Amino acid sequence: AASRGNIPRFKSWYLVMGDTYNAHDQGEVVKKWFKDNGSAIVMGLVIAFGGLFGFKQWQAWQETSRQQASYEYEMLNVQLAQDQLDAAMDHYQALIDEHGKSAYASMAALAMARARMEANQPDLAIGLYEYVVDNGYPKAMKVVARERLARVLLDQGQPEKAMETLNGADDISGYEARYAEVRGDILSSQGRSEEAIAAYQESLDALEAGAGDRAKLVMKLESMGATIPGEEGES
């Protein structure tokens, strides 16, 4: 009976010791895990915090770079407004050297090209347009530059190269009318009247209401003896 009376007490002691053992055993497992993986955890924390700090630094650098590019572009336009092409060129070069992948560099190249054309320096303008065709950002800049480059090449007596330039565009969404008009000009210069008329008509059809110089297109068509449906009686 005495031995039976000790059974519950033995069970209680066994359970307590078992819990103590489990806790001790688990503690040893945790210690071993930290010993084996502690350096990886520390490294992970370092990388995480370092990455966060690096990202913040990168954001700050991006903002500073954007502000610098904006300043250079604004100063370039100030110099161009004062016909100071050489001074404007310094700002343009700074944009190309330090912010060549930004939209400011592309806009600056287009502005400089226009100024070179106004100064009767088409060869310099061609180089600037070619830069944007090859490096323009965003993509629309390349489309605009390609159309303007084709116009200059045509004016310089290079219709074949002008047409090649136009045909090199892979996506002219939103610029269909302008491209078709330049194509018409090139074809007209080559004496290909029927094709030129078709291109001008394509440009006219692509124009949205109130957009572009519709009267100029009508004049070009009429000068080639074309009849423009819906244009009779318009001034």
C-alpha positions as CSV (number, residue, x, y, z in Angstrom):
1,A,0.0,0.0,0.0
2,A,2.9,2.3,0.9
3,S,4.4,1.7,-2.5
4,R,1.1,2.4,-4.2
5,G,0.8,5.6,-2.2
6,N,4.1,6.8,-3.5
7,I,3.1,6.4,-7.2
8,P,1.3,9.7,-7.6
9,R,4.2,11.5,-5.9
10,F,6.7,9.7,-8.2
11,K,4.7,10.7,-11.2
12,S,4.6,14.3,-10.2
13,W,8.3,14.3,-9.6
14,Y,8.8,12.6,-13.0
15,L,6.7,15.2,-14.8
16,V,8.5,18.1,-13.1
17,M,11.9,16.7,-14.0
18,G,10.7,15.9,-17.5
19,D,9.6,19.5,-18.0
20,T,12.9,20.8,-16.5
21,Y,14.9,18.4,-18.8
22,N,12.9,19.5,-21.8
23,A,13.4,23.2,-21.0
24,H,17.2,22.6,-20.5
25,D,17.4,20.5,-23.6
26,Q,15.5,23.1,-25.7
27,G,17.8,25.8,-24.3
28,E,20.8,23.9,-25.4
29,V,19.3,23.5,-28.8
30,V,18.7,27.2,-29.1
31,K,22.2,28.0,-27.9
32,K,23.6,25.6,-30.5
33,W,21.4,27.2,-33.2
34,F,22.6,30.7,-32.4
35,K,26.2,29.4,-32.3
36,D,25.8,27.9,-35.7
37,N,23.7,30.7,-37.2
38,G,24.4,33.8,-35.2
39,S,26.9,35.2,-37.6
40,A,24.5,34.8,-40.5
41,I,21.8,36.6,-38.5
42,V,24.2,39.5,-37.7
43,M,25.2,39.6,-41.3
44,G,21.6,39.6,-42.4
45,L,20.8,42.5,-40.1
46,V,23.9,44.4,-41.3
47,I,22.8,43.9,-44.9
48,A,19.2,44.8,-44.2
49,F,20.1,48.0,-42.4
50,G,22.9,48.7,-44.8
51,G,20.6,48.2,-47.7
52,L,18.0,50.6,-46.2
53,F,20.7,53.2,-45.6
54,G,22.1,52.7,-49.1
55,F,18.6,53.0,-50.6
56,K,18.1,56.3,-48.7
57,Q,21.5,57.5,-49.9
58,W,20.6,56.5,-53.5
59,Q,17.3,58.4,-53.3
60,A,19.1,61.5,-52.1
61,W,21.7,61.2,-54.8
62,Q,18.9,60.8,-57.4
63,E,17.2,63.9,-56.2
64,T,20.4,65.9,-56.2
65,S,21.2,64.6,-59.7
66,R,17.8,65.6,-61.0
67,Q,18.1,69.1,-59.5
68,Q,21.5,69.5,-61.1
69,A,20.3,68.4,-64.5
70,S,17.3,70.7,-64.2
71,Y,19.5,73.6,-63.4
72,E,21.8,72.9,-66.4
73,Y,18.9,72.7,-68.7
74,E,17.3,75.9,-67.5
75,M,20.6,77.8,-67.8
76,L,21.0,76.4,-71.4
77,N,17.7,77.8,-72.3
78,V,18.6,81.2,-70.8
79,Q,21.8,81.3,-72.8
80,L,19.9,80.3,-76.0
81,A,17.3,83.0,-75.5
82,Q,20.3,85.4,-75.4
83,D,21.8,83.9,-78.6
84,Q,24.8,82.8,-76.5
85,L,25.4,79.4,-78.2
86,D,28.9,78.9,-76.9
87,A,27.8,79.4,-73.3
88,A,24.8,77.2,-73.9
89,M,27.0,74.5,-75.3
90,D,28.9,74.4,-71.9
91,H,25.6,73.5,-70.2
92,Y,24.7,71.0,-72.9
93,Q,28.1,69.3,-72.5
94,A,27.6,69.1,-68.7
95,L,24.3,67.4,-69.2
96,I,25.7,64.9,-71.7
97,D,28.7,64.1,-69.5
98,E,26.9,63.9,-66.1
99,H,23.3,63.2,-67.0
100,G,23.4,61.6,-70.4
101,K,20.6,59.1,-69.6
102,S,18.2,61.7,-68.4
103,A,15.4,63.4,-70.4
104,Y,17.1,66.7,-69.8
105,A,20.0,65.7,-72.0
106,S,17.7,64.7,-74.8
107,M,15.7,67.9,-74.5
108,A,18.9,70.0,-74.4
109,A,20.1,68.3,-77.6
110,L,16.9,69.1,-79.4
111,A,17.0,72.7,-78.2
112,M,20.6,73.0,-79.3
113,A,19.8,71.5,-82.7
114,R,17.0,74.0,-83.2
115,A,19.4,76.8,-82.3
116,R,22.0,75.5,-84.7
117,M,19.5,75.5,-87.5
118,E,18.5,79.0,-86.7
119,A,22.2,80.0,-86.8
120,N,22.5,78.3,-90.3
121,Q,24.6,75.5,-88.9
122,P,22.8,72.4,-90.2
123,D,25.8,70.1,-90.0
124,L,26.0,70.7,-86.2
125,A,22.2,70.3,-85.9
126,I,22.5,66.9,-87.7
127,G,25.0,65.6,-85.1
128,L,22.7,66.7,-82.3
129,Y,19.7,65.0,-83.8
130,E,21.6,61.9,-84.4
131,Y,22.7,61.9,-80.8
132,V,19.0,61.9,-79.7
133,V,18.1,59.2,-82.3
134,D,20.7,56.9,-80.7
135,N,20.4,57.9,-77.1
136,G,17.1,59.7,-76.5
137,Y,15.1,59.2,-73.4
138,P,12.2,58.7,-73.1
139,K,11.5,56.8,-76.4
140,A,9.3,59.7,-77.8
141,M,12.4,61.9,-77.9
142,K,13.9,59.5,-80.4
143,V,10.8,59.7,-82.6
144,V,10.8,63.5,-82.6
145,A,14.5,63.7,-83.3
146,R,14.3,61.2,-86.2
147,E,11.5,63.2,-87.9
148,R,13.4,66.5,-87.5
149,L,16.7,64.8,-88.7
150,A,14.9,63.6,-91.8
151,R,13.7,67.1,-92.6
152,V,17.2,68.5,-92.3
153,L,18.7,65.8,-94.4
154,L,16.1,66.5,-97.1
155,D,16.9,70.2,-96.9
156,Q,20.6,69.3,-97.4
157,G,19.8,67.4,-100.6
158,Q,19.9,63.9,-99.1
159,P,16.4,62.5,-99.8
160,E,17.5,58.9,-99.8
161,K,19.1,59.2,-96.4
162,A,16.1,61.2,-95.2
163,M,13.8,58.4,-96.2
164,E,16.1,55.8,-94.6
165,T,16.0,57.8,-91.4
166,L,12.2,57.9,-91.3
167,N,11.9,54.2,-92.1
168,G,14.3,53.4,-89.2
169,A,11.6,54.2,-86.6
170,D,10.0,51.1,-85.1
171,D,7.1,52.9,-83.4
172,I,5.7,56.3,-84.3
173,S,2.4,56.1,-82.4
174,G,1.1,59.7,-82.1
175,Y,3.4,61.0,-84.8
176,E,1.9,59.3,-87.8
177,A,0.8,62.6,-89.4
178,R,4.2,64.3,-89.1
179,Y,6.0,61.2,-90.5
180,A,3.7,60.9,-93.4
181,E,4.1,64.6,-94.3
182,V,7.9,64.4,-94.3
183,R,7.6,61.2,-96.4
184,G,5.4,63.2,-98.9
185,D,8.0,65.9,-99.0
186,I,10.8,63.4,-99.8
187,L,8.7,61.7,-102.5
188,S,7.8,65.1,-104.0
189,S,11.5,66.1,-104.2
190,Q,12.1,62.9,-106.1
191,G,9.3,63.6,-108.6
192,R,7.2,60.7,-107.4
193,S,4.0,62.8,-107.4
194,E,1.4,60.0,-107.0
195,E,3.2,58.6,-104.0
196,A,3.7,62.0,-102.5
197,I,0.0,62.8,-102.9
198,A,-0.8,59.5,-101.1
199,A,1.6,60.4,-98.3
200,Y,0.1,63.9,-97.9
201,Q,-3.4,62.5,-97.8
202,E,-2.3,59.9,-95.2
203,S,-0.9,62.8,-93.1
204,L,-4.1,64.7,-93.5
205,D,-6.2,61.7,-92.5
206,A,-4.1,61.1,-89.5
207,L,-4.4,64.6,-88.2
208,E,-6.7,65.0,-85.2
209,A,-9.2,67.8,-85.2
210,G,-7.5,71.1,-84.4
211,A,-4.0,69.5,-84.4
212,G,-1.2,70.2,-86.9
213,D,-1.1,72.6,-89.8
214,R,-4.0,71.3,-91.9
215,A,-3.9,74.3,-94.3
216,K,-0.3,73.6,-95.2
217,L,-1.1,70.0,-96.1
218,V,-4.1,71.1,-98.2
219,M,-1.9,73.6,-100.0
220,K,0.7,70.9,-100.8
221,L,-1.9,68.6,-102.2
222,E,-3.5,71.3,-104.2
223,S,-0.2,72.4,-105.6
224,M,0.2,68.9,-107.0
225,G,-3.3,69.0,-108.6
226,A,-4.9,66.7,-106.1
227,T,-8.5,66.9,-105.1
228,I,-9.1,66.9,-101.4
229,P,-12.5,65.5,-100.4
230,G,-14.4,67.7,-97.9
231,E,-12.0,70.6,-98.3
232,E,-13.9,72.5,-101.1
233,G,-15.0,75.9,-100.0
234,E,-12.8,76.0,-96.9
235,S,-10.5,79.0,-96.5
